[in-house]
């Protein structure tokens, strides 16, 4: 049982030491879309004005 705790703590510590930000500051930085991105970005509205 002690071994499993030590292994878990090692994994947690390694994750904390390799920390890198995975978020972007959206209005200022925009993520580039891939060339093969097939979805369409947009807001579709119904006839009665609701999204």
mmCIF entry with sequence, helices, sheets and N, C-alpha, C, O atoms, coordinates in Angstrom:
data_MODEL
# 
_entry.id   MODEL 
# 
_entity.id                         1 
_entity.type                       polymer 
_entity.pdbx_number_of_molecules   1 
# 
_entity_poly.entity_id                      1 
_entity_poly.type                           'polypeptide(L)' 
_entity_poly.nstd_linkage                   no 
_entity_poly.nstd_monomer                   no 
_entity_poly.pdbx_seq_one_letter_code       
;(UNK)(UNK)(UNK)(UNK)(UNK)(UNK)(UNK)(UNK)(UNK)(UNK)(UNK)(UNK)(UNK)(UNK)(UNK)(UNK)
(UNK)(UNK)(UNK)(UNK)(UNK)(UNK)(UNK)(UNK)(UNK)(UNK)(UNK)(UNK)(UNK)(UNK)(UNK)(UNK)
(UNK)(UNK)(UNK)(UNK)(UNK)(UNK)(UNK)(UNK)(UNK)(UNK)(UNK)(UNK)(UNK)(UNK)(UNK)(UNK)
(UNK)(UNK)(UNK)
;
_entity_poly.pdbx_seq_one_letter_code_can   XXXXXXXXXXXXXXXXXXXXXXXXXXXXXXXXXXXXXXXXXXXXXXXXXXX 
_entity_poly.pdbx_strand_id                 A 
# 
loop_
_entity_poly_seq.entity_id 
_entity_poly_seq.num 
_entity_poly_seq.mon_id 
_entity_poly_seq.hetero 
1 1  UNK n 
1 2  UNK n 
1 3  UNK n 
1 4  UNK n 
1 5  UNK n 
1 6  UNK n 
1 7  UNK n 
1 8  UNK n 
1 9  UNK n 
1 10 UNK n 
1 11 UNK n 
1 12 UNK n 
1 13 UNK n 
1 14 UNK n 
1 15 UNK n 
1 16 UNK n 
1 17 UNK n 
1 18 UNK n 
1 19 UNK n 
1 20 UNK n 
1 21 UNK n 
1 22 UNK n 
1 23 UNK n 
1 24 UNK n 
1 25 UNK n 
1 26 UNK n 
1 27 UNK n 
1 28 UNK n 
1 29 UNK n 
1 30 UNK n 
1 31 UNK n 
1 32 UNK n 
1 33 UNK n 
1 34 UNK n 
1 35 UNK n 
1 36 UNK n 
1 37 UNK n 
1 38 UNK n 
1 39 UNK n 
1 40 UNK n 
1 41 UNK n 
1 42 UNK n 
1 43 UNK n 
1 44 UNK n 
1 45 UNK n 
1 46 UNK n 
1 47 UNK n 
1 48 UNK n 
1 49 UNK n 
1 50 UNK n 
1 51 UNK n 
# 
_struct_asym.id          A 
_struct_asym.entity_id   1 
# 
_struct_conf.conf_type_id            HELX_P 
_struct_conf.id                      HELX_P1 
_struct_conf.pdbx_PDB_helix_id       AA1 
_struct_conf.beg_label_comp_id       UNK 
_struct_conf.beg_label_asym_id       A 
_struct_conf.beg_label_seq_id        2 
_struct_conf.pdbx_beg_PDB_ins_code   ? 
_struct_conf.end_label_comp_id       UNK 
_struct_conf.end_label_asym_id       A 
_struct_conf.end_label_seq_id        17 
_struct_conf.pdbx_end_PDB_ins_code   ? 
_struct_conf.beg_auth_comp_id        UNK 
_struct_conf.beg_auth_asym_id        A 
_struct_conf.beg_auth_seq_id         2 
_struct_conf.end_auth_comp_id        UNK 
_struct_conf.end_auth_asym_id        A 
_struct_conf.end_auth_seq_id         17 
_struct_conf.pdbx_PDB_helix_class    1 
_struct_conf.details                 ? 
_struct_conf.pdbx_PDB_helix_length   16 
# 
_struct_conf_type.id          HELX_P 
_struct_conf_type.criteria    ? 
_struct_conf_type.reference   ? 
# 
loop_
_atom_site.group_PDB 
_atom_site.id 
_atom_site.type_symbol 
_atom_site.label_atom_id 
_atom_site.label_alt_id 
_atom_site.label_comp_id 
_atom_site.label_asym_id 
_atom_site.label_entity_id 
_atom_site.label_seq_id 
_atom_site.pdbx_PDB_ins_code 
_atom_site.Cartn_x 
_atom_site.Cartn_y 
_atom_site.Cartn_z 
_atom_site.occupancy 
_atom_site.B_iso_or_equiv 
_atom_site.pdbx_formal_charge 
_atom_site.auth_seq_id 
_atom_site.auth_comp_id 
_atom_site.auth_asym_id 
_atom_site.auth_atom_id 
_atom_site.pdbx_PDB_model_num 
ATOM 1   N N  . UNK A 1 1  ? 0.820   -1.192 0.000   1.00 0.00 ? 1  UNK A N  1 
ATOM 2   C CA . UNK A 1 1  ? 0.000   0.000  0.000   1.00 0.00 ? 1  UNK A CA 1 
ATOM 3   C C  . UNK A 1 1  ? 0.869   1.263  0.000   1.00 0.00 ? 1  UNK A C  1 
ATOM 4   O O  . UNK A 1 1  ? 0.554   2.242  -0.676  1.00 0.00 ? 1  UNK A O  1 
ATOM 5   N N  . UNK A 1 2  ? 1.939   1.230  0.747   1.00 0.00 ? 2  UNK A N  1 
ATOM 6   C CA . UNK A 1 2  ? 2.822   2.390  0.792   1.00 0.00 ? 2  UNK A CA 1 
ATOM 7   C C  . UNK A 1 2  ? 3.483   2.626  -0.564  1.00 0.00 ? 2  UNK A C  1 
ATOM 8   O O  . UNK A 1 2  ? 3.711   3.768  -0.962  1.00 0.00 ? 2  UNK A O  1 
ATOM 9   N N  . UNK A 1 3  ? 3.787   1.538  -1.269  1.00 0.00 ? 3  UNK A N  1 
ATOM 10  C CA . UNK A 1 3  ? 4.396   1.646  -2.589  1.00 0.00 ? 3  UNK A CA 1 
ATOM 11  C C  . UNK A 1 3  ? 3.476   2.385  -3.559  1.00 0.00 ? 3  UNK A C  1 
ATOM 12  O O  . UNK A 1 3  ? 3.933   3.247  -4.309  1.00 0.00 ? 3  UNK A O  1 
ATOM 13  N N  . UNK A 1 4  ? 2.177   2.053  -3.550  1.00 0.00 ? 4  UNK A N  1 
ATOM 14  C CA . UNK A 1 4  ? 1.218   2.695  -4.447  1.00 0.00 ? 4  UNK A CA 1 
ATOM 15  C C  . UNK A 1 4  ? 1.099   4.190  -4.155  1.00 0.00 ? 4  UNK A C  1 
ATOM 16  O O  . UNK A 1 4  ? 0.964   4.995  -5.077  1.00 0.00 ? 4  UNK A O  1 
ATOM 17  N N  . UNK A 1 5  ? 1.147   4.554  -2.897  1.00 0.00 ? 5  UNK A N  1 
ATOM 18  C CA . UNK A 1 5  ? 1.078   5.973  -2.513  1.00 0.00 ? 5  UNK A CA 1 
ATOM 19  C C  . UNK A 1 5  ? 2.304   6.713  -3.026  1.00 0.00 ? 5  UNK A C  1 
ATOM 20  O O  . UNK A 1 5  ? 2.196   7.827  -3.539  1.00 0.00 ? 5  UNK A O  1 
ATOM 21  N N  . UNK A 1 6  ? 3.467   6.093  -2.886  1.00 0.00 ? 6  UNK A N  1 
ATOM 22  C CA . UNK A 1 6  ? 4.702   6.726  -3.357  1.00 0.00 ? 6  UNK A CA 1 
ATOM 23  C C  . UNK A 1 6  ? 4.676   6.886  -4.879  1.00 0.00 ? 6  UNK A C  1 
ATOM 24  O O  . UNK A 1 6  ? 5.066   7.931  -5.400  1.00 0.00 ? 6  UNK A O  1 
ATOM 25  N N  . UNK A 1 7  ? 4.221   5.860  -5.588  1.00 0.00 ? 7  UNK A N  1 
ATOM 26  C CA . UNK A 1 7  ? 4.140   5.945  -7.052  1.00 0.00 ? 7  UNK A CA 1 
ATOM 27  C C  . UNK A 1 7  ? 3.158   7.040  -7.470  1.00 0.00 ? 7  UNK A C  1 
ATOM 28  O O  . UNK A 1 7  ? 3.427   7.780  -8.416  1.00 0.00 ? 7  UNK A O  1 
ATOM 29  N N  . UNK A 1 8  ? 2.030   7.148  -6.781  1.00 0.00 ? 8  UNK A N  1 
ATOM 30  C CA . UNK A 1 8  ? 1.056   8.196  -7.082  1.00 0.00 ? 8  UNK A CA 1 
ATOM 31  C C  . UNK A 1 8  ? 1.607   9.578  -6.806  1.00 0.00 ? 8  UNK A C  1 
ATOM 32  O O  . UNK A 1 8  ? 1.390   10.497 -7.596  1.00 0.00 ? 8  UNK A O  1 
ATOM 33  N N  . UNK A 1 9  ? 2.309   9.743  -5.713  1.00 0.00 ? 9  UNK A N  1 
ATOM 34  C CA . UNK A 1 9  ? 2.909   11.034 -5.384  1.00 0.00 ? 9  UNK A CA 1 
ATOM 35  C C  . UNK A 1 9  ? 3.998   11.396 -6.401  1.00 0.00 ? 9  UNK A C  1 
ATOM 36  O O  . UNK A 1 9  ? 4.164   12.568 -6.739  1.00 0.00 ? 9  UNK A O  1 
ATOM 37  N N  . UNK A 1 10 ? 4.740   10.390 -6.889  1.00 0.00 ? 10 UNK A N  1 
ATOM 38  C CA . UNK A 1 10 ? 5.761   10.648 -7.899  1.00 0.00 ? 10 UNK A CA 1 
ATOM 39  C C  . UNK A 1 10 ? 5.108   11.143 -9.186  1.00 0.00 ? 10 UNK A C  1 
ATOM 40  O O  . UNK A 1 10 ? 5.593   12.090 -9.806  1.00 0.00 ? 10 UNK A O  1 
ATOM 41  N N  . UNK A 1 11 ? 4.007   10.505 -9.590  1.00 0.00 ? 11 UNK A N  1 
ATOM 42  C CA . UNK A 1 11 ? 3.318   10.924 -10.814 1.00 0.00 ? 11 UNK A CA 1 
ATOM 43  C C  . UNK A 1 11 ? 2.790   12.346 -10.669 1.00 0.00 ? 11 UNK A C  1 
ATOM 44  O O  . UNK A 1 11 ? 2.879   13.143 -11.603 1.00 0.00 ? 11 UNK A O  1 
ATOM 45  N N  . UNK A 1 12 ? 2.245   12.663 -9.506  1.00 0.00 ? 12 UNK A N  1 
ATOM 46  C CA . UNK A 1 12 ? 1.732   14.013 -9.260  1.00 0.00 ? 12 UNK A CA 1 
ATOM 47  C C  . UNK A 1 12 ? 2.856   15.041 -9.296  1.00 0.00 ? 12 UNK A C  1 
ATOM 48  O O  . UNK A 1 12 ? 2.711   16.108 -9.892  1.00 0.00 ? 12 UNK A O  1 
ATOM 49  N N  . UNK A 1 13 ? 3.959   14.722 -8.667  1.00 0.00 ? 13 UNK A N  1 
ATOM 50  C CA . UNK A 1 13 ? 5.094   15.645 -8.638  1.00 0.00 ? 13 UNK A CA 1 
ATOM 51  C C  . UNK A 1 13 ? 5.665   15.854 -10.035 1.00 0.00 ? 13 UNK A C  1 
ATOM 52  O O  . UNK A 1 13 ? 6.005   16.980 -10.401 1.00 0.00 ? 13 UNK A O  1 
ATOM 53  N N  . UNK A 1 14 ? 5.774   14.789 -10.817 1.00 0.00 ? 14 UNK A N  1 
ATOM 54  C CA . UNK A 1 14 ? 6.279   14.923 -12.182 1.00 0.00 ? 14 UNK A CA 1 
ATOM 55  C C  . UNK A 1 14 ? 5.348   15.786 -13.029 1.00 0.00 ? 14 UNK A C  1 
ATOM 56  O O  . UNK A 1 14 ? 5.810   16.573 -13.855 1.00 0.00 ? 14 UNK A O  1 
ATOM 57  N N  . UNK A 1 15 ? 4.041   15.639 -12.827 1.00 0.00 ? 15 UNK A N  1 
ATOM 58  C CA . UNK A 1 15 ? 3.077   16.464 -13.560 1.00 0.00 ? 15 UNK A CA 1 
ATOM 59  C C  . UNK A 1 15 ? 3.225   17.937 -13.180 1.00 0.00 ? 15 UNK A C  1 
ATOM 60  O O  . UNK A 1 15 ? 3.170   18.808 -14.048 1.00 0.00 ? 15 UNK A O  1 
ATOM 61  N N  . UNK A 1 16 ? 3.409   18.215 -11.912 1.00 0.00 ? 16 UNK A N  1 
ATOM 62  C CA . UNK A 1 16 ? 3.560   19.606 -11.469 1.00 0.00 ? 16 UNK A CA 1 
ATOM 63  C C  . UNK A 1 16 ? 4.851   20.230 -11.988 1.00 0.00 ? 16 UNK A C  1 
ATOM 64  O O  . UNK A 1 16 ? 4.882   21.422 -12.292 1.00 0.00 ? 16 UNK A O  1 
ATOM 65  N N  . UNK A 1 17 ? 5.906   19.446 -12.092 1.00 0.00 ? 17 UNK A N  1 
ATOM 66  C CA . UNK A 1 17 ? 7.176   19.981 -12.572 1.00 0.00 ? 17 UNK A CA 1 
ATOM 67  C C  . UNK A 1 17 ? 7.161   20.229 -14.074 1.00 0.00 ? 17 UNK A C  1 
ATOM 68  O O  . UNK A 1 17 ? 7.880   21.103 -14.558 1.00 0.00 ? 17 UNK A O  1 
ATOM 69  N N  . UNK A 1 18 ? 6.355   19.477 -14.822 1.00 0.00 ? 18 UNK A N  1 
ATOM 70  C CA . UNK A 1 18 ? 6.262   19.652 -16.269 1.00 0.00 ? 18 UNK A CA 1 
ATOM 71  C C  . UNK A 1 18 ? 5.090   20.545 -16.651 1.00 0.00 ? 18 UNK A C  1 
ATOM 72  O O  . UNK A 1 18 ? 4.595   20.448 -17.774 1.00 0.00 ? 18 UNK A O  1 
ATOM 73  N N  . UNK A 1 19 ? 4.639   21.394 -15.768 1.00 0.00 ? 19 UNK A N  1 
ATOM 74  C CA . UNK A 1 19 ? 3.462   22.228 -16.010 1.00 0.00 ? 19 UNK A CA 1 
ATOM 75  C C  . UNK A 1 19 ? 3.671   23.134 -17.207 1.00 0.00 ? 19 UNK A C  1 
ATOM 76  O O  . UNK A 1 19 ? 4.692   23.812 -17.320 1.00 0.00 ? 19 UNK A O  1 
ATOM 77  N N  . UNK A 1 20 ? 2.704   23.137 -18.088 1.00 0.00 ? 20 UNK A N  1 
ATOM 78  C CA . UNK A 1 20 ? 2.686   24.087 -19.199 1.00 0.00 ? 20 UNK A CA 1 
ATOM 79  C C  . UNK A 1 20 ? 1.240   24.516 -19.395 1.00 0.00 ? 20 UNK A C  1 
ATOM 80  O O  . UNK A 1 20 ? 0.314   23.720 -19.241 1.00 0.00 ? 20 UNK A O  1 
ATOM 81  N N  . UNK A 1 21 ? 1.070   25.733 -19.724 1.00 0.00 ? 21 UNK A N  1 
ATOM 82  C CA . UNK A 1 21 ? -0.261  26.281 -19.882 1.00 0.00 ? 21 UNK A CA 1 
ATOM 83  C C  . UNK A 1 21 ? -0.936  25.679 -21.105 1.00 0.00 ? 21 UNK A C  1 
ATOM 84  O O  . UNK A 1 21 ? -0.326  25.576 -22.169 1.00 0.00 ? 21 UNK A O  1 
ATOM 85  N N  . UNK A 1 22 ? -2.206  25.279 -20.952 1.00 0.00 ? 22 UNK A N  1 
ATOM 86  C CA . UNK A 1 22 ? -2.932  24.714 -22.081 1.00 0.00 ? 22 UNK A CA 1 
ATOM 87  C C  . UNK A 1 22 ? -4.060  25.641 -22.529 1.00 0.00 ? 22 UNK A C  1 
ATOM 88  O O  . UNK A 1 22 ? -4.815  25.311 -23.444 1.00 0.00 ? 22 UNK A O  1 
ATOM 89  N N  . UNK A 1 23 ? -4.168  26.769 -21.901 1.00 0.00 ? 23 UNK A N  1 
ATOM 90  C CA . UNK A 1 23 ? -5.199  27.725 -22.288 1.00 0.00 ? 23 UNK A CA 1 
ATOM 91  C C  . UNK A 1 23 ? -4.577  28.892 -23.038 1.00 0.00 ? 23 UNK A C  1 
ATOM 92  O O  . UNK A 1 23 ? -3.371  29.125 -22.961 1.00 0.00 ? 23 UNK A O  1 
ATOM 93  N N  . UNK A 1 24 ? -5.404  29.613 -23.755 1.00 0.00 ? 24 UNK A N  1 
ATOM 94  C CA . UNK A 1 24 ? -4.934  30.811 -24.439 1.00 0.00 ? 24 UNK A CA 1 
ATOM 95  C C  . UNK A 1 24 ? -5.776  31.989 -23.971 1.00 0.00 ? 24 UNK A C  1 
ATOM 96  O O  . UNK A 1 24 ? -6.895  31.805 -23.493 1.00 0.00 ? 24 UNK A O  1 
ATOM 97  N N  . UNK A 1 25 ? -5.255  33.167 -24.103 1.00 0.00 ? 25 UNK A N  1 
ATOM 98  C CA . UNK A 1 25 ? -6.000  34.377 -23.775 1.00 0.00 ? 25 UNK A CA 1 
ATOM 99  C C  . UNK A 1 25 ? -6.798  34.747 -25.019 1.00 0.00 ? 25 UNK A C  1 
ATOM 100 O O  . UNK A 1 25 ? -6.286  35.433 -25.904 1.00 0.00 ? 25 UNK A O  1 
ATOM 101 N N  . UNK A 1 26 ? -8.045  34.299 -25.093 1.00 0.00 ? 26 UNK A N  1 
ATOM 102 C CA . UNK A 1 26 ? -8.807  34.280 -26.334 1.00 0.00 ? 26 UNK A CA 1 
ATOM 103 C C  . UNK A 1 26 ? -8.850  35.594 -27.116 1.00 0.00 ? 26 UNK A C  1 
ATOM 104 O O  . UNK A 1 26 ? -8.481  35.590 -28.291 1.00 0.00 ? 26 UNK A O  1 
ATOM 105 N N  . UNK A 1 27 ? -9.273  36.700 -26.544 1.00 0.00 ? 27 UNK A N  1 
ATOM 106 C CA . UNK A 1 27 ? -9.395  37.863 -27.437 1.00 0.00 ? 27 UNK A CA 1 
ATOM 107 C C  . UNK A 1 27 ? -8.052  38.312 -28.009 1.00 0.00 ? 27 UNK A C  1 
ATOM 108 O O  . UNK A 1 27 ? -8.001  38.884 -29.098 1.00 0.00 ? 27 UNK A O  1 
ATOM 109 N N  . UNK A 1 28 ? -6.982  38.059 -27.289 1.00 0.00 ? 28 UNK A N  1 
ATOM 110 C CA . UNK A 1 28 ? -5.673  38.538 -27.724 1.00 0.00 ? 28 UNK A CA 1 
ATOM 111 C C  . UNK A 1 28 ? -4.917  37.498 -28.543 1.00 0.00 ? 28 UNK A C  1 
ATOM 112 O O  . UNK A 1 28 ? -4.175  37.846 -29.462 1.00 0.00 ? 28 UNK A O  1 
ATOM 113 N N  . UNK A 1 29 ? -5.105  36.224 -28.211 1.00 0.00 ? 29 UNK A N  1 
ATOM 114 C CA . UNK A 1 29 ? -4.437  35.142 -28.929 1.00 0.00 ? 29 UNK A CA 1 
ATOM 115 C C  . UNK A 1 29 ? -5.504  34.231 -29.508 1.00 0.00 ? 29 UNK A C  1 
ATOM 116 O O  . UNK A 1 29 ? -6.400  33.785 -28.791 1.00 0.00 ? 29 UNK A O  1 
ATOM 117 N N  . UNK A 1 30 ? -5.415  33.957 -30.776 1.00 0.00 ? 30 UNK A N  1 
ATOM 118 C CA . UNK A 1 30 ? -6.378  33.063 -31.396 1.00 0.00 ? 30 UNK A CA 1 
ATOM 119 C C  . UNK A 1 30 ? -5.657  31.833 -31.911 1.00 0.00 ? 30 UNK A C  1 
ATOM 120 O O  . UNK A 1 30 ? -4.597  31.931 -32.529 1.00 0.00 ? 30 UNK A O  1 
ATOM 121 N N  . UNK A 1 31 ? -6.241  30.678 -31.651 1.00 0.00 ? 31 UNK A N  1 
ATOM 122 C CA . UNK A 1 31 ? -5.660  29.423 -32.077 1.00 0.00 ? 31 UNK A CA 1 
ATOM 123 C C  . UNK A 1 31 ? -5.923  29.226 -33.569 1.00 0.00 ? 31 UNK A C  1 
ATOM 124 O O  . UNK A 1 31 ? -7.049  29.396 -34.037 1.00 0.00 ? 31 UNK A O  1 
ATOM 125 N N  . UNK A 1 32 ? -4.895  28.873 -34.294 1.00 0.00 ? 32 UNK A N  1 
ATOM 126 C CA . UNK A 1 32 ? -5.042  28.651 -35.727 1.00 0.00 ? 32 UNK A CA 1 
ATOM 127 C C  . UNK A 1 32 ? -5.774  27.336 -35.975 1.00 0.00 ? 32 UNK A C  1 
ATOM 128 O O  . UNK A 1 32 ? -5.495  26.328 -35.327 1.00 0.00 ? 32 UNK A O  1 
ATOM 129 N N  . UNK A 1 33 ? -6.713  27.357 -36.918 1.00 0.00 ? 33 UNK A N  1 
ATOM 130 C CA . UNK A 1 33 ? -7.432  26.146 -37.271 1.00 0.00 ? 33 UNK A CA 1 
ATOM 131 C C  . UNK A 1 33 ? -6.602  25.338 -38.257 1.00 0.00 ? 33 UNK A C  1 
ATOM 132 O O  . UNK A 1 33 ? -5.842  25.894 -39.049 1.00 0.00 ? 33 UNK A O  1 
ATOM 133 N N  . UNK A 1 34 ? -6.754  24.037 -38.200 1.00 0.00 ? 34 UNK A N  1 
ATOM 134 C CA . UNK A 1 34 ? -6.037  23.169 -39.124 1.00 0.00 ? 34 UNK A CA 1 
ATOM 135 C C  . UNK A 1 34 ? -6.607  23.305 -40.525 1.00 0.00 ? 34 UNK A C  1 
ATOM 136 O O  . UNK A 1 34 ? -7.761  23.696 -40.698 1.00 0.00 ? 34 UNK A O  1 
ATOM 137 N N  . UNK A 1 35 ? -5.801  22.984 -41.519 1.00 0.00 ? 35 UNK A N  1 
ATOM 138 C CA . UNK A 1 35 ? -6.244  23.071 -42.912 1.00 0.00 ? 35 UNK A CA 1 
ATOM 139 C C  . UNK A 1 35 ? -7.378  22.095 -43.212 1.00 0.00 ? 35 UNK A C  1 
ATOM 140 O O  . UNK A 1 35 ? -8.215  22.367 -44.073 1.00 0.00 ? 35 UNK A O  1 
ATOM 141 N N  . UNK A 1 36 ? -7.414  20.968 -42.517 1.00 0.00 ? 36 UNK A N  1 
ATOM 142 C CA . UNK A 1 36 ? -8.441  19.969 -42.779 1.00 0.00 ? 36 UNK A CA 1 
ATOM 143 C C  . UNK A 1 36 ? -9.629  20.087 -41.817 1.00 0.00 ? 36 UNK A C  1 
ATOM 144 O O  . UNK A 1 36 ? -10.359 19.113 -41.633 1.00 0.00 ? 36 UNK A O  1 
ATOM 145 N N  . UNK A 1 37 ? -9.836  21.236 -41.212 1.00 0.00 ? 37 UNK A N  1 
ATOM 146 C CA . UNK A 1 37 ? -10.966 21.473 -40.315 1.00 0.00 ? 37 UNK A CA 1 
ATOM 147 C C  . UNK A 1 37 ? -12.236 21.562 -41.141 1.00 0.00 ? 37 UNK A C  1 
ATOM 148 O O  . UNK A 1 37 ? -12.338 22.424 -42.013 1.00 0.00 ? 37 UNK A O  1 
ATOM 149 N N  . UNK A 1 38 ? -13.206 20.696 -40.891 1.00 0.00 ? 38 UNK A N  1 
ATOM 150 C CA . UNK A 1 38 ? -14.372 20.584 -41.750 1.00 0.00 ? 38 UNK A CA 1 
ATOM 151 C C  . UNK A 1 38 ? -15.616 21.279 -41.208 1.00 0.00 ? 38 UNK A C  1 
ATOM 152 O O  . UNK A 1 38 ? -16.595 21.424 -41.940 1.00 0.00 ? 38 UNK A O  1 
ATOM 153 N N  . UNK A 1 39 ? -15.609 21.703 -39.977 1.00 0.00 ? 39 UNK A N  1 
ATOM 154 C CA . UNK A 1 39 ? -16.793 22.300 -39.380 1.00 0.00 ? 39 UNK A CA 1 
ATOM 155 C C  . UNK A 1 39 ? -16.908 23.779 -39.763 1.00 0.00 ? 39 UNK A C  1 
ATOM 156 O O  . UNK A 1 39 ? -15.910 24.432 -40.069 1.00 0.00 ? 39 UNK A O  1 
ATOM 157 N N  . UNK A 1 40 ? -18.126 24.286 -39.740 1.00 0.00 ? 40 UNK A N  1 
ATOM 158 C CA . UNK A 1 40 ? -18.352 25.688 -40.050 1.00 0.00 ? 40 UNK A CA 1 
ATOM 159 C C  . UNK A 1 40 ? -18.591 26.443 -38.740 1.00 0.00 ? 40 UNK A C  1 
ATOM 160 O O  . UNK A 1 40 ? -19.381 26.009 -37.902 1.00 0.00 ? 40 UNK A O  1 
ATOM 161 N N  . UNK A 1 41 ? -17.917 27.550 -38.577 1.00 0.00 ? 41 UNK A N  1 
ATOM 162 C CA . UNK A 1 41 ? -18.103 28.370 -37.390 1.00 0.00 ? 41 UNK A CA 1 
ATOM 163 C C  . UNK A 1 41 ? -19.171 29.408 -37.676 1.00 0.00 ? 41 UNK A C  1 
ATOM 164 O O  . UNK A 1 41 ? -19.096 30.112 -38.683 1.00 0.00 ? 41 UNK A O  1 
ATOM 165 N N  . UNK A 1 42 ? -20.148 29.509 -36.818 1.00 0.00 ? 42 UNK A N  1 
ATOM 166 C CA . UNK A 1 42 ? -21.181 30.510 -37.019 1.00 0.00 ? 42 UNK A CA 1 
ATOM 167 C C  . UNK A 1 42 ? -22.323 30.345 -36.043 1.00 0.00 ? 42 UNK A C  1 
ATOM 168 O O  . UNK A 1 42 ? -22.467 29.304 -35.402 1.00 0.00 ? 42 UNK A O  1 
ATOM 169 N N  . UNK A 1 43 ? -23.132 31.383 -35.938 1.00 0.00 ? 43 UNK A N  1 
ATOM 170 C CA . UNK A 1 43 ? -24.322 31.354 -35.099 1.00 0.00 ? 43 UNK A CA 1 
ATOM 171 C C  . UNK A 1 43 ? -25.521 31.335 -36.031 1.00 0.00 ? 43 UNK A C  1 
ATOM 172 O O  . UNK A 1 43 ? -25.674 32.204 -36.889 1.00 0.00 ? 43 UNK A O  1 
ATOM 173 N N  . UNK A 1 44 ? -26.349 30.351 -35.852 1.00 0.00 ? 44 UNK A N  1 
ATOM 174 C CA . UNK A 1 44 ? -27.542 30.238 -36.682 1.00 0.00 ? 44 UNK A CA 1 
ATOM 175 C C  . UNK A 1 44 ? -28.747 30.751 -35.898 1.00 0.00 ? 44 UNK A C  1 
ATOM 176 O O  . UNK A 1 44 ? -28.911 30.417 -34.724 1.00 0.00 ? 44 UNK A O  1 
ATOM 177 N N  . UNK A 1 45 ? -29.575 31.547 -36.528 1.00 0.00 ? 45 UNK A N  1 
ATOM 178 C CA . UNK A 1 45 ? -30.745 32.105 -35.859 1.00 0.00 ? 45 UNK A CA 1 
ATOM 179 C C  . UNK A 1 45 ? -32.008 31.574 -36.513 1.00 0.00 ? 45 UNK A C  1 
ATOM 180 O O  . UNK A 1 45 ? -32.075 31.375 -37.725 1.00 0.00 ? 45 UNK A O  1 
ATOM 181 N N  . UNK A 1 46 ? -33.001 31.352 -35.672 1.00 0.00 ? 46 UNK A N  1 
ATOM 182 C CA . UNK A 1 46 ? -34.304 30.923 -36.169 1.00 0.00 ? 46 UNK A CA 1 
ATOM 183 C C  . UNK A 1 46 ? -35.106 32.132 -36.609 1.00 0.00 ? 46 UNK A C  1 
ATOM 184 O O  . UNK A 1 46 ? -34.705 33.265 -36.346 1.00 0.00 ? 46 UNK A O  1 
ATOM 185 N N  . UNK A 1 47 ? -36.217 31.918 -37.265 1.00 0.00 ? 47 UNK A N  1 
ATOM 186 C CA . UNK A 1 47 ? -37.038 33.013 -37.771 1.00 0.00 ? 47 UNK A CA 1 
ATOM 187 C C  . UNK A 1 47 ? -37.544 33.927 -36.666 1.00 0.00 ? 47 UNK A C  1 
ATOM 188 O O  . UNK A 1 47 ? -37.714 35.125 -36.896 1.00 0.00 ? 47 UNK A O  1 
ATOM 189 N N  . UNK A 1 48 ? -37.788 33.395 -35.472 1.00 0.00 ? 48 UNK A N  1 
ATOM 190 C CA . UNK A 1 48 ? -38.339 34.217 -34.393 1.00 0.00 ? 48 UNK A CA 1 
ATOM 191 C C  . UNK A 1 48 ? -37.251 34.932 -33.607 1.00 0.00 ? 48 UNK A C  1 
ATOM 192 O O  . UNK A 1 48 ? -37.554 35.519 -32.569 1.00 0.00 ? 48 UNK A O  1 
ATOM 193 N N  . UNK A 1 49 ? -36.008 34.910 -34.048 1.00 0.00 ? 49 UNK A N  1 
ATOM 194 C CA . UNK A 1 49 ? -34.947 35.726 -33.460 1.00 0.00 ? 49 UNK A CA 1 
ATOM 195 C C  . UNK A 1 49 ? -34.154 35.056 -32.354 1.00 0.00 ? 49 UNK A C  1 
ATOM 196 O O  . UNK A 1 49 ? -33.184 35.636 -31.866 1.00 0.00 ? 49 UNK A O  1 
ATOM 197 N N  . UNK A 1 50 ? -34.528 33.867 -31.947 1.00 0.00 ? 50 UNK A N  1 
ATOM 198 C CA . UNK A 1 50 ? -33.793 33.174 -30.894 1.00 0.00 ? 50 UNK A CA 1 
ATOM 199 C C  . UNK A 1 50 ? -32.608 32.430 -31.516 1.00 0.00 ? 50 UNK A C  1 
ATOM 200 O O  . UNK A 1 50 ? -32.646 32.046 -32.685 1.00 0.00 ? 50 UNK A O  1 
ATOM 201 N N  . UNK A 1 51 ? -31.560 32.236 -30.717 1.00 0.00 ? 51 UNK A N  1 
ATOM 202 C CA . UNK A 1 51 ? -30.378 31.478 -31.186 1.00 0.00 ? 51 UNK A CA 1 
ATOM 203 C C  . UNK A 1 51 ? -30.691 30.009 -31.241 1.00 0.00 ? 51 UNK A C  1 
ATOM 204 O O  . UNK A 1 51 ? -29.831 29.208 -31.609 1.00 0.00 ? 51 UNK A O  1 
# 
